[in-house]
Amino acid sequence: MPTRYYLSLPDPQRARGSDPDVAFRAHGADAFAEELQQALRSDALFERWRARQPEPDAIDASLAVTDPAAVVIGKQKDLRIDLVATTTIPGSVLKQRMRVLAGSGWTLTDVTAA
């Protein structure tokens, strides 16, 4: 069953992970939504991130889960960007992907059934 995750990027310029090769590159609500949507639909971000870890083979395989039907919508609200991700991916995996993409520059504001 899909879940809807409500995420906020209070300062989009600071919503960048520590590794520029796997962090958000987006500018604007639609671009952030598209990058997150691809990170949920495909394992490409996970594989790039895993390859950069000191012990790639030791990474928990459950973090590689994808949802080809994931949908992310982005909206600009003043200076902040709000994202709504609808996906079957577990919350722990979504949070891990957000940490990779945005570092600590994001918040999870709500979670509901989709």
LINBEL-V318541 format. One line per field, one symbol per residue. psi: psi as a letter, one per 40 degrees, with the letter a starting at -180 (. if undefined). A space follows every 50 residues. Layout:
psi=???
This chain:
psi=hiihhhihgdgddeghiehdeeiieihidddddddddddddieddddddd deidgdeehhdeeeiigeeihhhihhhbeihhihhhiehidddddddddd debefiihdihii.
